């Protein structure tokens, strides 16, 4: 007798799609009838926010040959792109992001065909899920705006949480709370308006280069607390870690009561740098100390081999960084998040050199100014008044580019997360997002109980896994979660025979 199992994936962006693909790919259970339902509030499968149709100047921040929904096939996107008949770009290694969105959609339709061959029923509901109720820990009632359905397994793939709104500007028609897609949100801005962009990270770079392409004539200011721009992507090369490894971590855990310190991680990373002739302090701090934004970009562009080697170390460390983060001393986690994360992430998430050149040109022509030390923003006489330590500025528009919040405070939750937290179905993580079991991605409830049939991946697991937004890490986690669910499904089916 075949056991019927119903599974819901909440969210159909990159994390939801990667999970769906792996469930279909790895499903081999002859005694299970599998029914998968995908939910998404937007009528779109795959691209999510980052990879939807938008300007071609919005580039992938990672080499095209290292982008894939399948962790074991890192060049899957590249192979797909080479078969396309569209115009090739001058620097194919950093393609417009919309291409990856098209690739995501095509992989979904390929998986649908495989699902049909395996007799897996797939349903897609463009509907917003507002609550999930656990029944005896092995059944779940998923409530959406349109219906209520019972499932055996639920996977939360919610993408990014609500964006931060530090100055409580949401609701004002000239405050662009969510900037993407820029082709729509910037379309109605008069080209003579003065614009303030909140933040100075990669989203701010996107907004700035699009305004440049549109020929914007008003002033463009990045409003930042620290004024730190992302590094320029250097010449990335294959790299094998020598010290920052799982073996080193295991040795330290045996000696230190199953935890490590921030100082130990810094020492290991410093040793890794020294091995290839780099100085960690120079790479992270001294290289940009007291430099203006334009000088920092120029410095990076003069040293593309050196910073490329440094970035190669950081990229290769993706394989072990979650383990190091997981075992890091709790106090040191807080110290890192407060003092070092912004600096480290500016190195870890660099901008493509094409866009770096555009930003440098804008800075040198005074078309773009990075204003650091932002304190507050008020709305006065239908304009935005920004207050800095020693000055004030007025803007006609403010574009929010600060990204999603790590911490799910009441004001940062949507209706679904609010219900899950309120009823104890999930538990907040002290370092961001919700608590999940490190080995399986299973959600931990308010009583500390692990539910093997309720999973989460992506940004809402950032407190457990740290790096959760790169496609590489998402696909790795999606494979882990899918295999764990299929193994659990197999055991349950055997018991019921």
MOFENWO-V770558 format. One record per pair of residues at least 6 apart in sequence whose C-alpha atoms are under 7 Angstrom apart, sorted by the first residue. I is the first residue (numbers start at 1). J is the second residue. Records with the same first field share a line. If there is no record, write none. Layout:
BEGIN
I=J + J
END
This chain:
BEGIN
1=31
2=31 + 32 + 33
3=31 + 32 + 33 + 493
4=32 + 33 + 34
5=32 + 33 + 34 + 35 + 152
6=34 + 35 + 36 + 151 + 152 + 153
7=35 + 36 + 37 + 151 + 152 + 153 + 154
8=36 + 37 + 38 + 151 + 153 + 154 + 155
9=16 + 37 + 38 + 39 + 154 + 155 + 156 + 157
10=38 + 39 + 40 + 155 + 156 + 157 + 158
11=38 + 39 + 40 + 156 + 157 + 158
12=38 + 39 + 40 + 45 + 46
13=45 + 46 + 47 + 48 + 159
14=46 + 47 + 48
15=157 + 457 + 458 + 474 + 478
16=157
17=46 + 108
18=69 + 475 + 478
19=478 + 479 + 482
21=108 + 111
22=479 + 482
23=482
24=111 + 114 + 115
27=486
29=490
31=493
32=493
33=120
34=120 + 121
35=120 + 121 + 122
36=121 + 122 + 123
37=122 + 123 + 124
38=123 + 124 + 125
39=124 + 125 + 126 + 127
40=125 + 126 + 127 + 128
41=126 + 127 + 128
42=126
43=126
45=105
46=101 + 104 + 105
47=101 + 104
49=180
51=97 + 98 + 100 + 101
52=98 + 101
53=98
54=98 + 181 + 182 + 183
55=183
56=96
57=96 + 210
58=96 + 97 + 206
59=94 + 95 + 96 + 97
60=94 + 95 + 96 + 97
61=94 + 350 + 351 + 352
62=94
63=93 + 94
64=77 + 78 + 93 + 94 + 95
65=74 + 75 + 77 + 78
66=74 + 75
67=74 + 75 + 77 + 471 + 472
68=74 + 75 + 76 + 77 + 471 + 472
69=471 + 475
70=475
71=472 + 475 + 476
77=103
127=144 + 145 + 146
128=144 + 145
129=142 + 143 + 144 + 145 + 416
130=143 + 144 + 145 + 415 + 416
131=142 + 143 + 144 + 416 + 419 + 420
132=140 + 141 + 142 + 143 + 420
133=140 + 141 + 142
134=140 + 141
137=451
138=152 + 453
139=150 + 151 + 152
140=150 + 151 + 152
141=148 + 149 + 150 + 151
142=148 + 149 + 150
143=149
152=453
153=453 + 454
154=453 + 454 + 455
155=454 + 455 + 456
156=455 + 456 + 457
157=456 + 457 + 458
159=458 + 459
160=404 + 459
161=404 + 405
162=404 + 405 + 412 + 413
163=403 + 404 + 405
164=402 + 403 + 404 + 405
167=376 + 377
169=175
170=177
174=397 + 398
175=397 + 398 + 399
176=398 + 399 + 400
177=399 + 400
178=400
179=185 + 399 + 400
191=216 + 217 + 218
192=216 + 217 + 218
193=218 + 396
194=218 + 219 + 220 + 395 + 396 + 397
195=219 + 220 + 221 + 395 + 396 + 397 + 398
196=220 + 221 + 222 + 223 + 395 + 397 + 398 + 399
197=204 + 221 + 222 + 223 + 398 + 399 + 400 + 401
198=222 + 223 + 224 + 399 + 400 + 401 + 402
199=222 + 223 + 224 + 401 + 402
200=222 + 224 + 227 + 228 + 229
201=229 + 230
202=230 + 351
203=401
204=401
209=355 + 358 + 359
219=367 + 368
220=367 + 368 + 369
221=368 + 369 + 370 + 371
222=369 + 370 + 371
223=370 + 371 + 372 + 374
224=371 + 372 + 373 + 374
225=372 + 373 + 374
226=372 + 373
227=370 + 371 + 372
229=293 + 346
230=346 + 347 + 349 + 350 + 351
231=300 + 346 + 347 + 350 + 351
232=297 + 300 + 301 + 350 + 351 + 352 + 353 + 356
233=308 + 350 + 351 + 352 + 353
234=304 + 305 + 307 + 308
235=304 + 305 + 308
236=308 + 309 + 311 + 312
237=309 + 312
238=312
239=312 + 313 + 316
242=272
243=268 + 271 + 272
244=268 + 269 + 272
245=320
246=320
249=324
252=260
253=259 + 260
259=327 + 328 + 329
260=327 + 328 + 329
261=328 + 329 + 332
262=328 + 332
270=279 + 280
273=279 + 280
288=296
294=360 + 363
297=360
300=307
311=348
314=348
322=465 + 466 + 467
325=465 + 466
326=464 + 465
362=368
363=369
373=388 + 389
374=387 + 388
375=387 + 388 + 389
376=386 + 387
377=384 + 385 + 386 + 387
378=384 + 385 + 386
379=385
383=394 + 395 + 396
384=394 + 395 + 396
385=392 + 393 + 394 + 395
386=392 + 393 + 394
387=393
406=432 + 433
407=432 + 433
408=433
420=426
421=427
424=445 + 446
425=445 + 446
426=434 + 443 + 444 + 445 + 446
427=434 + 435 + 444 + 445 + 446
428=434 + 435
429=435 + 463
431=463
432=462 + 463
433=460 + 461 + 462 + 463
434=460 + 461
435=443 + 444 + 461 + 464
436=442 + 443 + 444 + 461 + 464
437=443 + 444 + 450
438=464
440=480 + 481 + 484
441=455 + 456 + 457 + 481
442=450 + 451 + 452 + 454 + 455 + 456
443=450 + 451 + 454 + 455 + 456
444=450 + 451
457=477
458=468 + 469 + 474
459=468 + 469
462=468
467=473
468=474
END
